[in-house]
Amino acid sequence: MLNALPCDIFLGAHGSYYDMEAKFAHWKQGQANPFIDPDGYKSYVADREEAFRAELKKQSAANR
């Protein structure tokens, strides 16, 4: 589902999800808006999916 969503501005519940501090620092320096980050969103979703699948595999093996 998350892979199918269009996302230009990547924000999350926690700043660490999208590297808020670094992006804000770049923004304050007058650089192009770093919060417009569709690739960062895709990378985050892929990373979290990989972590989920690894945990699922670990728990599935423990229940056998």
N, CA, C and O atoms as a GROMACS GRO file, in nm:
protein
  256
    1MET      N    1   0.082  -0.118   0.000
    1MET     CA    2   0.000   0.000   0.000
    1MET      C    3   0.087   0.126   0.000
    1MET      O    4   0.065   0.217  -0.080
    2LEU      N    5   0.185   0.132   0.089
    2LEU     CA    6   0.269   0.252   0.098
    2LEU      C    7   0.349   0.275  -0.030
    2LEU      O    8   0.374   0.389  -0.068
    3ASN      N    9   0.390   0.168  -0.095
    3ASN     CA   10   0.464   0.182  -0.221
    3ASN      C   11   0.380   0.247  -0.329
    3ASN      O   12   0.433   0.313  -0.419
    4ALA      N   13   0.250   0.229  -0.322
    4ALA     CA   14   0.160   0.283  -0.425
    4ALA      C   15   0.124   0.429  -0.402
    4ALA      O   16   0.074   0.495  -0.494
    5LEU      N   17   0.148   0.481  -0.283
    5LEU     CA   18   0.110   0.619  -0.254
    5LEU      C   19   0.208   0.718  -0.315
    5LEU      O   20   0.329   0.699  -0.304
    6PRO      N   21   0.156   0.822  -0.380
    6PRO     CA   22   0.246   0.927  -0.428
    6PRO      C   23   0.291   1.011  -0.308
    6PRO      O   24   0.211   1.041  -0.220
    7CYS      N   25   0.416   1.047  -0.306
    7CYS     CA   26   0.468   1.125  -0.193
    7CYS      C   27   0.576   1.219  -0.243
    7CYS      O   28   0.681   1.175  -0.290
    8ASP      N   29   0.551   1.346  -0.234
    8ASP     CA   30   0.653   1.446  -0.269
    8ASP      C   31   0.723   1.498  -0.144
    8ASP      O   32   0.845   1.511  -0.142
    9ILE      N   33   0.645   1.526  -0.040
    9ILE     CA   34   0.701   1.581   0.084
    9ILE      C   35   0.698   1.471   0.188
    9ILE      O   36   0.591   1.427   0.231
   10PHE      N   37   0.816   1.426   0.228
   10PHE     CA   38   0.829   1.314   0.320
   10PHE      C   39   0.843   1.367   0.462
   10PHE      O   40   0.946   1.423   0.499
   11LEU      N   41   0.737   1.347   0.541
   11LEU     CA   42   0.737   1.380   0.683
   11LEU      C   43   0.690   1.256   0.758
   11LEU      O   44   0.629   1.167   0.698
   12GLY      N   45   0.717   1.250   0.885
   12GLY     CA   46   0.672   1.136   0.963
   12GLY      C   47   0.647   1.176   1.107
   12GLY      O   48   0.667   1.291   1.145
   13ALA      N   49   0.603   1.081   1.186
   13ALA     CA   50   0.572   1.106   1.326
   13ALA      C   51   0.696   1.143   1.407
   13ALA      O   52   0.687   1.213   1.507
   14HIS      N   53   0.809   1.096   1.364
   14HIS     CA   54   0.935   1.124   1.432
   14HIS      C   55   1.034   1.180   1.329
   14HIS      O   56   1.043   1.130   1.217
   15GLY      N   57   1.108   1.283   1.368
   15GLY     CA   58   1.203   1.347   1.277
   15GLY      C   59   1.309   1.252   1.226
   15GLY      O   60   1.361   1.271   1.116
   16SER      N   61   1.343   1.150   1.304
   16SER     CA   62   1.446   1.055   1.261
   16SER      C   63   1.401   0.973   1.140
   16SER      O   64   1.484   0.920   1.067
   17TYR      N   65   1.271   0.963   1.118
   17TYR     CA   66   1.220   0.889   1.003
   17TYR      C   67   1.269   0.951   0.872
   17TYR      O   68   1.296   0.879   0.776
   18TYR      N   69   1.280   1.083   0.869
   18TYR     CA   70   1.311   1.153   0.744
   18TYR      C   71   1.429   1.248   0.756
   18TYR      O   72   1.444   1.339   0.673
   19ASP      N   73   1.512   1.229   0.858
   19ASP     CA   74   1.634   1.310   0.878
   19ASP      C   75   1.600   1.459   0.890
   19ASP      O   76   1.660   1.543   0.823
   20MET      N   77   1.505   1.488   0.977
   20MET     CA   78   1.453   1.623   0.992
   20MET      C   79   1.560   1.726   1.023
   20MET      O   80   1.562   1.833   0.963
   21GLU      N   81   1.649   1.696   1.116
   21GLU     CA   82   1.747   1.795   1.158
   21GLU      C   83   1.837   1.838   1.043
   21GLU      O   84   1.861   1.957   1.024
   22ALA      N   85   1.886   1.743   0.966
   22ALA     CA   86   1.973   1.776   0.852
   22ALA      C   87   1.895   1.852   0.746
   22ALA      O   88   1.946   1.949   0.688
   23LYS      N   89   1.772   1.810   0.720
   23LYS     CA   90   1.692   1.879   0.619
   23LYS      C   91   1.661   2.022   0.661
   23LYS      O   92   1.666   2.114   0.580
   24PHE      N   93   1.628   2.039   0.788
   24PHE     CA   94   1.598   2.174   0.836
   24PHE      C   95   1.721   2.264   0.827
   24PHE      O   96   1.709   2.381   0.791
   25ALA      N   97   1.838   2.210   0.858
   25ALA     CA   98   1.962   2.288   0.848
   25ALA      C   99   1.988   2.332   0.704
   25ALA      O  100   2.026   2.447   0.681
   26HIS      N  101   1.966   2.243   0.609
   26HIS     CA  102   1.983   2.278   0.466
   26HIS      C  103   1.883   2.384   0.425
   26HIS      O  104   1.916   2.477   0.351
   27TRP      N  105   1.760   2.370   0.474
   27TRP     CA  106   1.655   2.464   0.440
   27TRP      C  107   1.686   2.604   0.494
   27TRP      O  108   1.665   2.704   0.426
   28LYS      N  109   1.737   2.609   0.618
   28LYS     CA  110   1.772   2.738   0.678
   28LYS      C  111   1.886   2.807   0.603
   28LYS      O  112   1.895   2.930   0.605
   29GLN      N  113   1.971   2.729   0.537
   29GLN     CA  114   2.082   2.786   0.460
   29GLN      C  115   2.037   2.836   0.324
   29GLN      O  116   2.118   2.886   0.246
   30GLY      N  117   1.909   2.824   0.295
   30GLY     CA  118   1.856   2.876   0.170
   30GLY      C  119   1.865   2.780   0.054
   30GLY      O  120   1.842   2.818  -0.061
   31GLN      N  121   1.897   2.655   0.081
   31GLN     CA  122   1.904   2.556  -0.026
   31GLN      C  123   1.762   2.518  -0.069
   31GLN      O  124   1.664   2.551  -0.003
   32ALA      N  125   1.756   2.448  -0.181
   32ALA     CA  126   1.625   2.401  -0.229
   32ALA      C  127   1.557   2.322  -0.119
   32ALA      O  128   1.623   2.261  -0.035
   33ASN      N  129   1.426   2.324  -0.118
   33ASN     CA  130   1.350   2.259  -0.012
   33ASN      C  131   1.385   2.110  -0.001
   33ASN      O  132   1.345   2.032  -0.087
   34PRO      N  133   1.459   2.071   0.103
   34PRO     CA  134   1.501   1.931   0.117
   34PRO      C  135   1.387   1.839   0.162
   34PRO      O  136   1.400   1.717   0.156
   35PHE      N  137   1.275   1.898   0.206
   35PHE     CA  138   1.163   1.815   0.248
   35PHE      C  139   1.089   1.756   0.127
   35PHE      O  140   1.011   1.661   0.143
   36ILE      N  141   1.112   1.809   0.010
   36ILE     CA  142   1.059   1.748  -0.112
   36ILE      C  143   1.155   1.634  -0.146
   36ILE      O  144   1.261   1.654  -0.205
   37ASP      N  145   1.114   1.514  -0.106
   37ASP     CA  146   1.207   1.400  -0.109
   37ASP      C  147   1.134   1.269  -0.138
   37ASP      O  148   1.127   1.182  -0.052
   38PRO      N  149   1.080   1.253  -0.259
   38PRO     CA  150   1.010   1.128  -0.289
   38PRO      C  151   1.103   1.007  -0.284
   38PRO      O  152   1.059   0.897  -0.249
   39ASP      N  153   1.229   1.024  -0.319
   39ASP     CA  154   1.322   0.910  -0.313
   39ASP      C  155   1.350   0.869  -0.169
   39ASP      O  156   1.365   0.751  -0.139
   40GLY      N  157   1.359   0.968  -0.079
   40GLY     CA  158   1.378   0.938   0.062
   40GLY      C  159   1.260   0.860   0.118
   40GLY      O  160   1.278   0.768   0.198
   41TYR      N  161   1.140   0.896   0.076
   41TYR     CA  162   1.020   0.823   0.118
   41TYR      C  163   1.026   0.679   0.069
   41TYR      O  164   1.003   0.586   0.147
   42LYS      N  165   1.057   0.659  -0.057
   42LYS     CA  166   1.063   0.524  -0.112
   42LYS      C  167   1.169   0.441  -0.042
   42LYS      O  168   1.148   0.323  -0.014
   43SER      N  169   1.282   0.502  -0.013
   43SER     CA  170   1.390   0.432   0.057
   43SER      C  171   1.347   0.393   0.198
   43SER      O  172   1.374   0.282   0.243
   44TYR      N  173   1.280   0.483   0.267
   44TYR     CA  174   1.233   0.454   0.403
   44TYR      C  175   1.132   0.339   0.401
   44TYR      O  176   1.142   0.248   0.483
   45VAL      N  177   1.037   0.343   0.311
   45VAL     CA  178   0.936   0.238   0.302
   45VAL      C  179   1.002   0.104   0.271
   45VAL      O  180   0.966   0.002   0.331
   46ALA      N  181   1.098   0.102   0.180
   46ALA     CA  182   1.168  -0.022   0.146
   46ALA      C  183   1.245  -0.076   0.267
   46ALA      O  184   1.246  -0.196   0.292
   47ASP      N  185   1.310   0.013   0.341
   47ASP     CA  186   1.385  -0.028   0.460
   47ASP      C  187   1.293  -0.087   0.566
   47ASP      O  188   1.324  -0.190   0.626
   48ARG      N  189   1.180  -0.023   0.589
   48ARG     CA  190   1.086  -0.072   0.691
   48ARG      C  191   1.022  -0.203   0.648
   48ARG      O  192   0.996  -0.290   0.732
   49GLU      N  193   0.997  -0.220   0.518
   49GLU     CA  194   0.942  -0.346   0.470
   49GLU      C  195   1.043  -0.459   0.489
   49GLU      O  196   1.007  -0.569   0.530
   50GLU      N  197   1.168  -0.430   0.461
   50GLU     CA  198   1.273  -0.531   0.480
   50GLU      C  199   1.284  -0.569   0.628
   50GLU      O  200   1.297  -0.687   0.661
   51ALA      N  201   1.279  -0.472   0.717
   51ALA     CA  202   1.285  -0.499   0.861
   51ALA      C  203   1.164  -0.581   0.906
   51ALA      O  204   1.178  -0.673   0.987
   52PHE      N  205   1.047  -0.550   0.853
   52PHE     CA  206   0.927  -0.625   0.887
   52PHE      C  207   0.938  -0.770   0.842
   52PHE      O  208   0.907  -0.862   0.918
   53ARG      N  209   0.983  -0.789   0.719
   53ARG     CA  210   0.993  -0.926   0.667
   53ARG      C  211   1.097  -1.007   0.744
   53ARG      O  212   1.077  -1.127   0.767
   54ALA      N  213   1.206  -0.945   0.784
   54ALA     CA  214   1.309  -1.014   0.863
   54ALA      C  215   1.253  -1.056   0.999
   54ALA      O  216   1.276  -1.168   1.044
   55GLU      N  217   1.179  -0.966   1.063
   55GLU     CA  218   1.119  -0.998   1.193
   55GLU      C  219   1.013  -1.106   1.178
   55GLU      O  220   1.004  -1.195   1.263
   56LEU      N  221   0.934  -1.100   1.074
   56LEU     CA  222   0.832  -1.202   1.049
   56LEU      C  223   0.896  -1.339   1.030
   56LEU      O  224   0.849  -1.438   1.084
   57LYS      N  225   1.003  -1.343   0.954
   57LYS     CA  226   1.075  -1.469   0.931
   57LYS      C  227   1.130  -1.524   1.063
   57LYS      O  228   1.121  -1.644   1.090
   58LYS      N  229   1.187  -1.436   1.144
   58LYS     CA  230   1.243  -1.476   1.273
   58LYS      C  231   1.134  -1.532   1.365
   58LYS      O  232   1.154  -1.637   1.427
   59GLN      N  233   1.021  -1.465   1.373
   59GLN     CA  234   0.914  -1.510   1.459
   59GLN      C  235   0.847  -1.636   1.406
   59GLN      O  236   0.805  -1.722   1.484
   60SER      N  237   0.836  -1.648   1.276
   60SER     CA  238   0.778  -1.768   1.216
   60SER      C  239   0.864  -1.889   1.245
   60SER      O  240   0.812  -1.997   1.274
   61ALA      N  241   0.996  -1.872   1.239
   61ALA     CA  242   1.088  -1.982   1.267
   61ALA      C  243   1.081  -2.022   1.414
   61ALA      O  244   1.094  -2.140   1.447
   62ALA      N  245   1.060  -1.926   1.502
   62ALA     CA  246   1.054  -1.954   1.645
   62ALA      C  247   0.927  -2.030   1.683
   62ALA      O  248   0.925  -2.101   1.783
   63ASN      N  249   0.822  -2.016   1.603
   63ASN     CA  250   0.695  -2.080   1.632
   63ASN      C  251   0.682  -2.220   1.573
   63ASN      O  252   0.577  -2.283   1.587
   64ARG      N  253   0.784  -2.266   1.508
   64ARG     CA  254   0.776  -2.400   1.446
   64ARG      C  255   0.816  -2.506   1.543
   64ARG      O  256   0.816  -2.624   1.509
   0.00000   0.00000   0.00000
